[in-house]
Amino acid sequence: MRTIKLISYYSNWNDKYDRTASPAGINVINYLANVIAGDEDYSVEIISPSWITSAGKTKLIKKQKVTIDRIRITYTPSCVGSGKLIRFVNKVISRMWLIAYLIKNIKSREPIIVYHEPSLIFPIRLLRFLKHPYIIMLTEELYSTIPKFSGIGVGKEINYLHKSDAFIFPTILLNDAVNLQNKLYLILHGMYNVEKDRKTKFNDGKIHVLYAGTFNHTKGGATAVAVAEFLDERYCMHIIGFGSKEDTQVIVDKVNSIQLKTKCIIHFDGLKKGEEYIKYIQSCDIGLSPQNPTEAYNDSSFPSKVLSYLCNGLRVASVKIKALQTSAISDMLTYYESSEPKAIADAIKTIDMSKKYDSRSFLLELNHSFSKSLIQLINCAYKC
């Protein structure tokens, strides 16, 4: 049995310590790991340079290995503690450990899957130079199109990606922009693993609308709250997700302000993880995917929340962007043209809850097709 290595900032929900990692990234890695480990010829090792963010008495935690069925997670050594000095030390330890671990444990032309992130660019470049592995780059977006990462430079980022041997993209648009040499690629919009019905619907006669995602002001959390102003007493708006302390407070303040203007009840319930997250999503009826349609990142990324909604049986109202219109799930969505809250509310009101709808069966077909293609790609990598 061969072991496929996945390199990504990652933290399992059941870990003893909190570690720095994106919930959306964790979900994609979980999906890929389970697809690969589901094949009898392969097991998986997730190599995670995610450092500990838990506060407590300062101490060093050695490299950790956790095994769940045929998936092993290897974590960087890290310090428990708080403050800028601890964060700096953890970043240094993480970077040095990752480089050393990859060079020691990865063989020449061995296929590996790398989650593309800015802070992994240098370690992967060095690994590529020293060991020449077969790199399957999981490229969820171009970071250089996002304002806070603009210093990377589009040209430098694409040049780095060009040197990969194969790709996994969320959209065909990103493939067209990056994969100029027509290398092997797969399209993975997000998680296709369907969640069984937890039977958690409110069943209170109201239509429950959900926004689940980042509270970053550029990604739509505040817009979702504003939509509630234009919904009536037949609706409830639910807001869950993650963000900085400052971004979270902005959302809370907006909830308190908008609630005074509408009969639509707004629920802000913070971050939900694991089973609690799934049950919460399934208690709602319509998932909301609001973001600015003019932002450059829309052509290079795929809204992960859309798949999260569909996997849990929700209908979806989304801004009309090319990444979704050219996707395999386009016909499952209700689009709105404008990012104005009233226009979004109007689109929500057009959704007929009495009409038959089965997103789960559709995603099961996508899951089967992608799983088969991924194993074929890995098999091909071993032959190259």
C-alpha positions as CSV (number, residue, x, y, z in Angstrom):
1,M,0.0,0.0,0.0
2,R,1.3,3.4,-1.0
3,T,1.0,6.5,1.2
4,I,0.0,9.8,-0.5
5,K,1.2,12.9,1.3
6,L,-1.0,16.0,1.5
7,I,0.8,19.2,2.6
8,S,-1.4,21.9,4.0
9,Y,-2.1,24.0,7.1
10,Y,-4.5,21.6,8.8
11,S,-6.2,20.9,12.1
12,N,-8.6,18.2,13.0
13,W,-11.7,19.3,14.9
14,N,-11.0,16.8,17.7
15,D,-7.4,17.9,18.3
16,K,-6.4,18.7,21.9
17,Y,-5.0,22.1,20.8
18,D,-6.3,24.8,18.5
19,R,-4.1,25.3,15.5
20,T,-3.9,28.0,12.8
21,A,-5.9,26.7,9.8
22,S,-8.7,27.8,7.5
23,P,-12.0,26.0,8.1
24,A,-12.6,25.9,4.3
25,G,-9.1,24.5,3.7
26,I,-9.6,21.9,6.4
27,N,-12.8,20.7,4.7
28,V,-11.2,20.3,1.3
29,I,-8.2,18.4,2.7
30,N,-10.6,16.1,4.7
31,Y,-12.5,15.4,1.5
32,L,-9.4,14.6,-0.6
33,A,-7.9,12.5,2.2
34,N,-11.1,10.4,2.5
35,V,-11.3,9.9,-1.2
36,I,-7.8,8.7,-1.5
37,A,-7.9,6.5,1.7
38,G,-11.2,5.0,0.3
39,D,-9.1,3.3,-2.4
40,E,-7.7,0.0,-1.2
41,D,-4.3,0.8,-2.7
42,Y,-3.6,4.0,-0.8
43,S,-3.3,5.5,2.6
44,V,-2.8,9.2,3.4
45,E,-0.4,11.3,5.5
46,I,-1.4,15.0,6.0
47,I,1.7,17.0,6.8
48,S,0.6,20.1,8.7
49,P,2.8,23.0,9.6
50,S,-0.1,24.6,11.6
51,W,1.2,25.9,14.9
52,I,-0.7,25.9,18.1
53,T,-2.9,29.0,18.9
54,S,-4.2,27.8,22.2
55,A,-3.3,30.0,25.2
56,G,-1.9,28.5,28.4
57,K,1.3,28.0,30.3
58,T,4.2,28.4,27.9
59,K,5.6,25.0,26.9
60,L,6.9,23.3,23.8
61,I,4.8,20.5,22.2
62,K,6.9,18.0,20.2
63,K,5.9,16.8,16.7
64,Q,2.6,15.0,17.0
65,K,1.2,12.1,14.9
66,V,-2.5,11.2,15.0
67,T,-3.9,8.3,13.1
68,I,-7.6,8.0,12.1
69,D,-8.3,4.8,10.2
70,R,-6.0,5.0,7.1
71,I,-5.2,8.7,7.5
72,R,-2.2,9.9,9.5
73,I,-1.8,13.6,10.5
74,T,1.7,14.8,11.3
75,Y,1.9,18.1,13.1
76,T,4.8,20.5,13.5
77,P,6.4,21.1,16.9
78,S,4.9,24.2,18.4
79,C,4.7,26.3,21.6
80,V,1.6,26.7,23.7
81,G,1.3,30.3,24.9
82,S,0.2,33.7,23.9
83,G,1.7,37.0,22.8
84,K,3.7,38.3,19.7
85,L,6.9,36.5,20.7
86,I,5.3,33.1,20.9
87,R,3.6,33.6,17.6
88,F,6.9,34.6,16.0
89,V,8.7,31.6,17.5
90,N,5.9,29.3,16.3
91,K,6.1,30.6,12.7
92,V,9.9,30.1,12.7
93,I,9.6,26.6,14.1
94,S,6.9,25.7,11.7
95,R,8.8,26.8,8.6
96,M,12.1,25.1,9.6
97,W,10.4,21.9,10.6
98,L,8.4,21.7,7.4
99,I,11.4,22.1,5.2
100,A,13.4,19.5,7.1
101,Y,10.5,17.0,7.3
102,L,9.7,17.3,3.6
103,I,13.4,16.9,2.5
104,K,13.8,13.9,4.7
105,N,10.6,12.1,4.0
106,I,9.7,12.7,0.3
107,K,11.4,10.8,-2.5
108,S,12.3,11.9,-6.0
109,R,9.2,11.8,-8.3
110,E,7.0,10.8,-5.5
111,P,3.5,12.2,-6.1
112,I,2.4,14.7,-3.4
113,I,-0.6,17.0,-3.2
114,V,0.2,20.6,-2.0
115,Y,-2.5,23.0,-0.9
116,H,-1.4,26.3,-2.5
117,E,-0.8,29.0,0.1
118,P,1.6,32.0,0.1
119,S,3.6,30.8,3.1
120,L,4.2,27.4,1.5
121,I,5.8,28.9,-1.7
122,F,9.4,28.9,-0.4
123,P,9.3,25.5,1.2
124,I,7.8,23.9,-1.9
125,R,10.2,25.7,-4.2
126,L,13.1,24.4,-2.1
127,L,11.6,20.8,-2.1
128,R,11.2,21.0,-5.8
129,F,14.8,22.0,-6.3
130,L,16.2,19.4,-4.0
131,K,14.0,16.3,-4.4
132,H,11.9,16.8,-7.6
133,P,8.7,15.2,-6.5
134,Y,5.6,15.0,-8.7
135,I,3.6,17.9,-7.4
136,I,-0.2,18.0,-7.8
137,M,-1.0,21.5,-6.8
138,L,-4.4,22.1,-5.2
139,T,-5.0,25.6,-6.3
140,E,-8.1,27.1,-4.7
141,E,-7.4,30.7,-5.7
142,L,-4.8,33.2,-6.9
143,Y,-3.8,35.0,-3.8
144,S,-2.2,37.9,-5.7
145,T,-5.8,38.9,-6.8
146,I,-6.7,39.5,-3.1
147,P,-5.9,42.9,-1.8
148,K,-4.0,41.9,1.3
149,F,-1.8,39.5,-0.7
150,S,-1.2,41.9,-3.6
151,G,2.5,42.1,-2.7
152,I,3.0,38.6,-4.1
153,G,2.6,39.7,-7.7
154,V,0.4,37.8,-10.2
155,G,3.4,37.0,-12.4
156,K,5.5,35.5,-9.6
157,E,2.6,33.4,-8.3
158,I,1.7,32.0,-11.7
159,N,5.3,31.3,-12.5
160,Y,5.5,29.3,-9.2
161,L,2.3,27.4,-10.1
162,H,3.5,26.7,-13.7
163,K,6.2,24.4,-12.3
164,S,3.7,22.0,-10.8
165,D,3.2,18.7,-12.6
166,A,-0.6,18.5,-12.4
167,F,-3.4,20.6,-10.8
168,I,-6.7,20.4,-9.0
169,F,-8.7,23.6,-9.6
170,P,-12.1,24.8,-8.3
171,T,-13.1,26.3,-11.6
172,I,-12.3,25.9,-15.3
173,L,-11.6,29.7,-15.4
174,L,-8.6,29.2,-13.1
175,N,-7.3,26.3,-15.2
176,D,-7.5,28.6,-18.2
177,A,-5.6,31.3,-16.4
178,V,-2.8,29.1,-14.9
179,N,-2.5,25.9,-16.8
180,L,-1.0,27.4,-20.0
181,Q,1.0,24.3,-20.7
182,N,-2.1,22.0,-20.7
183,K,-0.9,19.7,-18.0
184,L,-3.2,17.2,-16.4
185,Y,-5.8,18.7,-14.2
186,L,-9.1,18.0,-12.3
187,I,-11.9,20.3,-11.4
188,L,-13.1,20.1,-7.8
189,H,-15.6,22.7,-6.9
190,G,-15.5,21.7,-3.3
191,M,-16.6,18.9,-1.0
192,Y,-19.0,16.4,-2.8
193,N,-19.4,14.2,0.2
194,V,-23.1,14.3,1.0
195,E,-24.2,14.6,4.6
196,K,-27.1,12.4,5.7
197,D,-30.1,14.2,7.0
198,R,-29.8,14.9,10.8
199,K,-33.5,15.8,11.0
200,T,-32.8,19.2,12.7
201,K,-35.2,21.4,10.7
202,F,-37.0,24.1,12.8
203,N,-40.4,23.2,11.4
204,D,-41.8,26.4,12.8
205,G,-43.5,27.6,9.6
206,K,-40.7,30.1,8.8
207,I,-38.1,30.0,6.1
208,H,-34.6,30.0,7.6
209,V,-31.9,31.7,5.5
210,L,-28.2,31.0,6.4
211,Y,-24.9,32.8,5.8
212,A,-22.0,30.6,6.8
213,G,-18.5,31.9,6.1
214,T,-15.9,34.5,6.8
215,F,-16.7,37.8,8.5
216,N,-14.1,39.6,6.4
217,H,-15.8,42.7,5.1
218,T,-14.8,41.9,1.5
219,K,-16.5,38.5,1.4
220,G,-20.2,39.2,2.2
221,G,-20.9,38.6,5.9
222,A,-22.1,42.2,6.5
223,T,-24.2,42.0,3.3
224,A,-26.0,38.9,4.5
225,V,-27.0,40.8,7.7
226,A,-28.2,43.8,5.6
227,V,-30.4,41.5,3.5
228,A,-32.6,40.8,6.6
229,E,-33.9,44.3,6.5
230,F,-35.7,43.5,3.3
231,L,-37.2,40.2,4.4
232,D,-40.5,40.0,6.4
233,E,-41.7,38.0,9.4
234,R,-41.9,34.8,7.2
235,Y,-38.1,34.6,7.3
236,C,-35.3,34.2,9.8
237,M,-31.7,35.1,9.0
238,H,-28.9,33.0,10.6
239,I,-25.2,34.2,10.7
240,I,-22.4,31.8,11.6
241,G,-18.7,31.8,10.7
242,F,-15.2,33.0,11.6
243,G,-13.1,36.2,11.5
244,S,-10.9,38.5,13.5
245,K,-12.1,40.1,16.7
246,E,-12.6,43.4,14.8
247,D,-14.5,41.8,11.9
248,T,-16.7,39.8,14.2
249,Q,-17.6,42.9,16.3
250,V,-18.6,44.7,13.0
251,I,-21.0,41.9,12.2
252,V,-22.5,41.9,15.8
253,D,-23.0,45.7,15.7
254,K,-24.7,45.4,12.3
255,V,-27.0,42.6,13.5
256,N,-28.1,44.8,16.4
257,S,-28.7,47.8,14.1
258,I,-30.6,46.0,11.4
259,Q,-32.8,44.0,13.9
260,L,-34.4,47.3,14.9
261,K,-35.5,47.8,11.2
262,T,-37.0,44.5,10.3
263,K,-39.5,41.8,11.4
264,C,-37.1,39.1,10.1
265,I,-35.4,37.7,13.2
266,I,-31.6,37.7,13.0
267,H,-29.6,35.0,14.8
268,F,-25.8,35.5,15.2
269,D,-24.3,32.3,16.5
270,G,-20.5,32.6,15.9
271,L,-18.3,29.7,14.9
272,K,-19.7,26.2,14.5
273,K,-17.4,23.2,14.0
274,G,-17.8,19.5,13.1
275,E,-21.1,17.9,13.9
276,E,-22.5,21.0,15.4
277,Y,-21.8,22.9,12.2
278,I,-23.6,20.2,10.1
279,K,-26.6,20.1,12.3
280,Y,-26.8,23.9,12.3
281,I,-26.7,24.1,8.5
282,Q,-29.3,21.4,8.1
283,S,-31.7,23.3,10.4
284,C,-31.9,26.0,7.7
285,D,-33.6,26.1,4.3
286,I,-31.7,28.5,2.0
287,G,-27.9,29.1,2.0
288,L,-26.7,32.6,1.0
289,S,-23.5,33.2,-0.9
290,P,-23.1,37.0,-1.1
291,Q,-19.9,38.7,-2.3
292,N,-18.9,41.6,-4.5
293,P,-19.2,40.3,-8.1
294,T,-16.6,42.9,-9.4
295,E,-13.7,41.6,-7.3
296,A,-10.9,40.0,-9.3
297,Y,-10.7,36.9,-7.1
298,N,-14.1,35.8,-8.3
299,D,-12.6,34.4,-11.5
300,S,-9.9,32.4,-9.6
301,S,-11.8,31.0,-6.7
302,F,-15.0,29.1,-6.0
303,P,-17.3,30.0,-3.0
304,S,-16.8,26.9,-0.8
305,K,-19.9,27.7,1.2
306,V,-22.1,26.9,-1.9
307,L,-21.0,23.2,-1.8
308,S,-21.4,23.1,2.0
309,Y,-25.0,24.2,1.5
310,L,-25.7,21.8,-1.3
311,C,-24.1,18.8,0.5
312,N,-26.5,19.4,3.4
313,G,-29.6,19.7,1.2
314,L,-30.1,23.4,1.2
315,R,-31.3,25.6,-1.7
316,V,-28.8,28.3,-2.6
317,A,-29.1,32.0,-3.5
318,S,-25.9,33.3,-5.0
319,V,-24.4,36.3,-6.8
320,K,-24.1,35.6,-10.5
321,I,-20.4,35.1,-11.2
322,K,-18.6,33.2,-14.0
323,A,-17.1,30.7,-11.6
324,L,-20.5,29.5,-10.7
325,Q,-22.2,29.9,-14.1
326,T,-19.5,27.7,-15.8
327,S,-19.6,25.1,-13.0
328,A,-21.3,21.7,-12.9
329,I,-23.7,22.9,-10.2
330,S,-25.0,26.0,-12.0
331,D,-28.5,24.7,-12.6
332,M,-28.9,24.0,-8.8
333,L,-28.6,27.7,-7.9
334,T,-30.8,30.8,-7.8
335,Y,-28.9,33.8,-9.0
336,Y,-29.2,37.5,-8.4
337,E,-27.5,40.1,-10.5
338,S,-26.8,42.9,-8.0
339,S,-25.0,42.7,-4.7
340,E,-27.5,45.2,-3.2
341,P,-29.3,43.7,-0.1
342,K,-32.7,44.4,-1.6
343,A,-31.9,42.6,-4.8
344,I,-30.6,39.6,-2.8
345,A,-33.8,39.6,-0.7
346,D,-35.9,39.7,-3.8
347,A,-34.1,36.6,-5.2
348,I,-34.6,34.8,-1.9
349,K,-38.3,35.5,-2.1
350,T,-38.5,33.8,-5.6
351,I,-37.4,30.5,-4.2
352,D,-40.4,28.1,-4.1
353,M,-39.9,25.9,-1.0
354,S,-42.8,23.6,-2.1
355,K,-40.9,22.6,-5.3
356,K,-39.1,19.3,-5.3
357,Y,-35.4,19.7,-4.8
358,D,-32.6,17.1,-4.3
359,S,-29.1,18.5,-4.3
360,R,-27.7,15.4,-2.5
361,S,-28.4,13.0,-5.4
362,F,-26.7,15.4,-7.8
363,L,-23.6,15.7,-5.7
364,L,-23.3,11.9,-5.3
365,E,-22.8,11.7,-9.0
366,L,-20.1,14.4,-9.0
367,N,-18.4,12.6,-6.0
368,H,-18.3,9.3,-7.9
369,S,-16.8,11.0,-11.0
370,F,-14.2,13.0,-9.2
371,S,-13.1,10.1,-6.9
372,K,-12.5,7.9,-9.9
373,S,-10.5,10.7,-11.7
374,L,-8.3,11.5,-8.7
375,I,-7.2,7.9,-8.3
376,Q,-6.5,7.8,-12.0
377,L,-4.4,10.9,-11.8
378,I,-2.4,9.5,-8.8
379,N,-1.8,6.2,-10.7
380,C,-0.6,8.1,-13.7
381,A,1.8,10.1,-11.5
382,Y,3.5,6.9,-10.4
383,K,4.0,5.9,-14.0
384,C,5.6,9.2,-15.1
